[in-house]
């Protein structure tokens, strides 16, 4: 599917209070976020990098699970939209005293928080909150469920560099079973017409993923020559048991993107990684910094995409 035209964008409306995942979004809604992000990316090139779109709104960054990259990106996105921001970590909240997630959220809402951005180790926590508060809830990653803004910034980066999503061969490599990033990417890419292949050890890439309309492979070298995009995932050691992982040396030997293995790639193949990178494990350090890498582009585009999501869910464009 090609990006929406100006006329199509005007007829596609955003009617969602929350962004909980990409599985429930239509292709039109995904494209609307991407088109909105196009406009906000231009803000970063101005001398004054702020717009008043969320002036008077209060955003709470509620990160029950640790994060630096995503939390900072949301904070900066809110600042550029002129919102007021409160950052709360699990250690600084009453959750440590036994308060329930529901009570914490309702207390924040009583303080007239308009948008709650939540990262949580339990899948479904953002939806639990969204069903109980009137504030907009943005999922910044919940367990091994979804990470919708990462999926959106990944497809935005691909579209920006390749001009389209439809018809591209995208390989997602690594720990698929425990990756919320992989799930959001699968939902967005397949809805926009990409052909997705999941690659990794059989313990981490079970055949059951084929029900999502993707191909499963356990042979990286057979996949790389056809790939237009290779998205490498971090091993989620914190979410998996030891028996799922074959061992670091074996993983690198079979599924690491080494300099030798990268010779199989097309010259214009994009190399992606959601970060943080384990250099020398998922990817050779030289490749992470090389000409085919768009890893830093992903970080830059994440800001524009999160501005778009905050703007749309903040009700400005509804």
PAMIKE-442062 format. One record per residue (C-alpha): z, x, y; residue number from 1; chain. Coordinates in Angstrom, 3 decimals, padded with zeros to 6 digits. Each point is the difference from the previous one (the first is absolute). Last residue first. Layout:
// residues N
> Z  X  Y  NUM  A
...
END
This chain:
// residues 318
> 016.091  -010.163  014.124  318  A
> -001.033  003.086  001.962  317  A
> 003.352  000.767  001.601  316  A
> 002.040  -001.345  -002.909  315  A
> 001.966  003.149  -000.722  314  A
> -001.718  -000.027  -003.389  313  A
> -003.324  000.855  001.648  312  A
> 001.344  002.579  002.448  311  A
> 002.303  001.629  -002.546  310  A
> -002.874  000.238  -002.491  309  A
> -002.410  001.422  002.585  308  A
> 002.510  002.582  001.218  307  A
> 000.591  000.907  -003.635  306  A
> -003.721  000.575  -000.488  305  A
> -000.283  002.150  003.127  304  A
> 002.960  002.185  -001.030  303  A
> -001.187  000.322  -003.573  302  A
> -003.344  001.220  001.298  301  A
> 001.566  003.218  001.257  300  A
> 001.842  000.598  -003.277  299  A
> -003.097  -000.790  -002.059  298  A
> -002.046  002.349  002.161  297  A
> 002.524  002.715  -000.915  296  A
> -000.809  -000.524  -003.683  295  A
> -003.754  -000.134  000.535  294  A
> -000.730  003.038  -002.208  293  A
> -003.636  000.909  -000.599  292  A
> 000.073  002.912  002.454  291  A
> 003.052  001.633  -001.526  290  A
> 003.738  -000.186  000.688  289  A
> 000.919  -001.899  -003.154  288  A
> -002.704  001.955  -001.829  287  A
> 001.619  003.347  000.816  286  A
> 003.396  -001.291  -001.119  285  A
> -001.290  -000.969  -003.435  284  A
> 000.661  -003.648  -000.731  283  A
> 002.256  -002.209  -002.091  282  A
> 002.226  002.960  -000.961  281  A
> -000.847  003.089  002.065  280  A
> 001.132  -001.660  003.180  279  A
> 002.279  -002.966  -000.638  278  A
> -001.244  -002.076  002.907  277  A
> 002.233  -002.514  001.782  276  A
> -002.280  -001.711  000.370  275  A
> -002.572  -002.794  -000.309  274  A
> -002.651  002.402  -001.353  273  A
> -003.758  -000.063  000.574  272  A
> -003.006  002.162  -000.839  271  A
> -003.342  -001.364  001.197  270  A
> -003.170  000.797  -001.959  269  A
> -002.765  001.274  002.281  268  A
> -000.822  003.142  -002.014  267  A
> 000.140  -001.986  -003.265  266  A
> 002.887  001.133  -002.161  265  A
> -000.286  002.090  -003.170  264  A
> 000.893  003.169  001.909  263  A
> 003.390  -001.644  000.609  262  A
> 000.973  000.867  -003.582  261  A
> -000.110  003.712  000.774  260  A
> 001.974  -000.392  003.220  259  A
> 002.609  -002.067  -001.829  258  A
> 000.433  -003.751  000.247  257  A
> 002.852  -000.404  -002.487  256  A
> -000.573  -002.383  -002.900  255  A
> -000.246  001.958  -003.256  254  A
> 001.394  003.465  000.726  253  A
> 002.262  -001.213  002.806  252  A
> 001.473  -002.700  -002.250  251  A
> 000.479  002.439  -002.884  250  A
> 001.911  002.427  002.198  249  A
> 002.174  -002.712  001.528  248  A
> 000.965  -001.742  -003.218  247  A
> -001.551  -003.050  -001.700  246  A
> 001.780  -002.538  002.224  245  A
> 000.852  -003.424  -001.410  244  A
> 002.708  001.314  -002.344  243  A
> 002.047  001.282  002.932  242  A
> 000.680  -003.456  001.441  241  A
> -001.769  -001.147  003.113  240  A
> 000.995  -001.185  003.467  239  A
> 001.390  003.162  001.637  238  A
> -002.654  002.180  -001.639  237  A
> -002.767  -001.922  001.778  236  A
> -002.766  002.586  -000.456  235  A
> -001.896  000.115  003.292  234  A
> -003.393  -001.644  000.042  233  A
> -003.467  001.466  000.465  232  A
> -002.727  -002.155  001.538  231  A
> -003.452  001.273  -000.917  230  A
> -002.858  -001.608  001.931  229  A
> -003.742  -000.060  -000.650  228  A
> 000.605  000.684  -003.696  227  A
> -002.864  000.387  -002.465  226  A
> 000.579  003.686  -000.795  225  A
> 003.827  -000.468  -000.139  224  A
> 000.226  -002.560  -002.810  223  A
> -000.865  002.088  -003.087  222  A
> 002.257  002.815  001.219  221  A
> 002.963  -002.346  000.374  220  A
> 000.074  -001.169  -003.621  219  A
> 002.688  -002.643  -000.573  218  A
> -002.106  -002.838  001.339  217  A
> 000.687  -003.598  001.026  216  A
> -002.651  -002.112  001.724  215  A
> 001.007  -002.636  002.534  214  A
> -000.226  -003.788  000.176  213  A
> 003.728  -000.680  000.294  212  A
> 000.223  -000.854  -003.728  211  A
> -000.978  003.634  -000.651  210  A
> 003.526  000.978  001.049  209  A
> 001.199  -000.970  -003.490  208  A
> -001.733  003.106  -001.337  207  A
> 003.015  002.128  000.862  206  A
> -000.199  002.679  002.690  205  A
> 003.381  001.781  000.046  204  A
> 000.544  000.386  -003.742  203  A
> -003.739  000.436  -000.552  202  A
> 000.061  003.016  002.319  201  A
> -002.058  -000.388  003.157  200  A
> -003.112  -001.582  001.480  199  A
> -000.581  -003.429  001.529  198  A
> -003.632  -000.825  000.804  197  A
> -000.869  -002.357  002.832  196  A
> -003.436  -001.375  000.867  195  A
> 000.126  -001.136  003.626  194  A
> -000.896  -003.518  001.121  193  A
> 002.474  -000.820  002.770  192  A
> 002.221  -002.034  -002.308  191  A
> -000.003  002.878  -002.507  190  A
> 001.091  002.496  002.640  189  A
> 002.814  -002.087  001.473  188  A
> 001.622  -001.055  -003.295  187  A
> -000.320  003.424  -001.615  186  A
> 001.290  001.801  003.091  185  A
> 003.078  -002.225  000.153  184  A
> 000.699  000.658  -003.668  183  A
> -000.511  003.745  000.272  182  A
> 002.346  000.284  002.995  181  A
> 002.742  -001.843  -001.909  180  A
> -000.158  002.772  -002.601  179  A
> 002.113  -000.192  -003.146  178  A
> -002.768  -000.666  -002.517  177  A
> -002.706  001.787  001.978  176  A
> 001.517  003.484  -000.163  175  A
> -003.049  002.154  000.526  174  A
> -003.571  -000.441  001.165  173  A
> -001.687  -002.820  001.885  172  A
> -003.766  000.431  -000.287  171  A
> -002.168  -001.944  002.440  170  A
> -003.683  -000.622  -000.648  169  A
> -001.530  -001.628  003.077  168  A
> -002.088  -003.173  -000.318  167  A
> 001.680  -001.905  002.827  166  A
> 002.390  002.079  002.081  165  A
> -002.189  000.821  002.983  164  A
> -000.691  002.484  002.783  163  A
> 000.967  003.023  -002.105  162  A
> 002.524  001.666  002.325  161  A
> 001.344  -003.055  001.816  160  A
> -000.225  -002.223  -003.074  159  A
> 001.936  002.519  -002.078  158  A
> 002.661  000.408  002.683  157  A
> 000.394  -003.769  000.422  156  A
> 000.235  -000.396  -003.785  155  A
> 002.884  002.491  -000.050  154  A
> 001.648  -001.467  003.078  153  A
> 000.019  -003.437  -001.618  152  A
> 001.438  001.227  -003.298  151  A
> 002.720  001.883  001.860  150  A
> 000.733  -003.137  002.035  149  A
> 000.335  -002.031  -003.197  148  A
> 002.478  002.155  -001.946  147  A
> 000.354  -002.089  -003.144  146  A
> 002.114  -000.583  -003.134  145  A
> 001.467  003.252  -001.360  144  A
> 003.116  -000.399  002.127  143  A
> -000.746  -001.733  003.264  142  A
> -002.044  001.829  002.641  141  A
> -000.212  -000.571  003.750  140  A
> -000.214  -003.775  -000.482  139  A
> -000.173  -001.716  003.375  138  A
> 002.201  -003.042  000.599  137  A
> -000.571  -002.280  002.988  136  A
> 003.242  -001.602  001.123  135  A
> 000.736  -003.551  -001.170  134  A
> 002.298  001.202  -002.757  133  A
> 000.613  -001.120  -003.573  132  A
> -003.370  000.046  -001.766  131  A
> -000.990  003.197  001.782  130  A
> 003.182  001.701  -001.176  129  A
> -000.638  -000.571  -003.711  128  A
> -003.659  000.913  000.548  127  A
> 001.050  003.342  001.470  126  A
> 002.409  000.650  -002.923  125  A
> -002.615  -000.763  -002.667  124  A
> 000.023  003.399  -001.658  123  A
> 003.344  001.717  000.494  122  A
> 000.028  003.491  001.555  121  A
> -000.319  -001.470  003.481  120  A
> -002.048  000.660  003.111  119  A
> 000.237  -002.682  002.648  118  A
> -001.692  -000.648  003.324  117  A
> 001.717  -002.992  001.575  116  A
> -001.761  -001.595  002.980  115  A
> 001.391  -002.358  002.647  114  A
> 003.623  001.143  000.042  113  A
> 001.936  -002.642  001.894  112  A
> 003.529  001.404  -000.578  111  A
> 000.520  -002.928  -002.366  110  A
> -003.044  001.344  -001.865  109  A
> 001.807  003.267  -000.590  108  A
> 002.987  -001.914  -001.349  107  A
> -002.310  -001.995  -002.232  106  A
> -001.501  003.206  -001.355  105  A
> 003.369  001.526  -000.819  104  A
> 001.179  -003.209  -001.615  103  A
> -003.085  -000.186  -002.242  102  A
> 000.248  003.659  -001.006  101  A
> 003.570  -000.615  -001.097  100  A
> 002.968  001.717  001.616  99  A
> 001.907  002.239  -002.400  98  A
> 001.303  002.610  002.400  97  A
> -002.992  002.328  -000.458  96  A
> -002.251  -002.946  000.810  95  A
> 001.821  -000.085  003.332  94  A
> -002.636  002.315  001.436  93  A
> -000.016  003.661  000.990  92  A
> -000.536  001.373  -003.505  91  A
> -002.705  -002.580  -000.690  90  A
> -001.929  001.138  003.075  89  A
> -000.437  -001.982  003.211  88  A
> -002.444  000.727  002.819  87  A
> -000.059  -002.427  002.937  86  A
> -003.132  -000.252  002.123  85  A
> -001.008  -001.842  003.186  84  A
> -003.725  -000.726  000.055  83  A
> -002.487  001.562  002.450  82  A
> -002.961  -000.017  -002.452  81  A
> -000.072  003.798  000.087  80  A
> 003.711  000.004  -000.804  79  A
> -000.558  -002.307  -002.968  78  A
> -002.649  002.304  -001.455  77  A
> 002.283  003.010  000.574  76  A
> 002.800  -001.651  -001.935  75  A
> -002.324  -001.154  -002.778  74  A
> -001.394  003.528  -000.400  73  A
> 003.477  001.545  000.094  72  A
> 001.199  -002.327  -002.761  71  A
> -003.068  000.696  -002.137  70  A
> 000.181  003.802  000.230  69  A
> 003.765  000.431  -000.203  68  A
> 001.170  -002.237  -002.780  67  A
> 003.184  -000.648  -001.955  66  A
> 000.482  -003.384  -001.726  65  A
> 002.063  -002.642  001.811  64  A
> -002.260  000.449  002.999  63  A
> 000.426  -002.819  002.517  62  A
> -002.262  000.757  002.972  61  A
> 000.923  -002.865  002.309  60  A
> -002.556  -001.155  002.557  59  A
> 000.923  -001.876  003.169  58  A
> -002.643  -001.795  002.067  57  A
> 000.075  -000.126  003.809  56  A
> -003.210  002.007  000.312  55  A
> -001.919  -000.250  -003.259  54  A
> -003.591  000.238  001.361  53  A
> 000.953  001.996  003.107  52  A
> -002.292  002.972  -000.776  51  A
> 001.018  003.646  -000.188  50  A
> -001.665  003.400  -000.377  49  A
> -000.346  000.840  003.681  48  A
> -002.582  002.801  000.129  47  A
> -002.126  -001.926  -002.442  46  A
> -001.191  001.235  -003.398  45  A
> 002.832  -001.650  -001.912  44  A
> -000.920  -003.395  001.429  43  A
> -003.436  000.314  -001.605  42  A
> 001.636  -000.297  -003.421  41  A
> 001.240  -003.420  001.074  40  A
> -003.498  -001.467  000.164  39  A
> -001.013  001.329  -003.402  38  A
> 003.336  -001.205  -001.405  37  A
> -000.991  -003.567  000.879  36  A
> -003.211  000.432  -001.985  35  A
> 001.945  001.352  -002.973  34  A
> 002.534  -002.837  000.144  33  A
> -002.830  -002.539  000.170  32  A
> -001.696  001.701  -002.953  31  A
> 003.100  -000.527  -002.109  30  A
> 000.158  -003.639  001.071  29  A
> -003.650  -000.537  -000.874  28  A
> 000.403  001.641  -003.401  27  A
> 002.791  -002.477  -000.691  26  A
> 003.642  001.009  -000.071  25  A
> 002.323  -000.982  -002.875  24  A
> -000.287  003.298  -001.882  23  A
> 000.353  001.947  003.231  22  A
> 003.768  -000.225  000.195  21  A
> 002.937  -001.361  001.989  20  A
> -001.544  -000.276  003.449  19  A
> 001.861  -002.817  001.706  18  A
> -000.495  -002.888  002.427  17  A
> -003.522  -000.532  -001.293  16  A
> -002.632  -002.072  001.795  15  A
> -002.428  002.747  000.946  14  A
> -003.261  -001.632  000.981  13  A
> -003.506  000.820  -001.137  12  A
> -002.455  -001.832  002.290  11  A
> 000.219  002.573  002.809  10  A
> -000.407  002.865  -002.451  9  A
> -003.158  -001.599  -001.368  8  A
> -001.584  -000.080  003.452  7  A
> 000.966  003.620  000.726  6  A
> -001.475  001.021  -003.350  5  A
> 002.347  000.582  -002.895  4  A
> -000.142  003.326  -001.814  3  A
> -002.440  000.030  -002.942  2  A
> 000.975  -001.303  -003.441  1  A
END
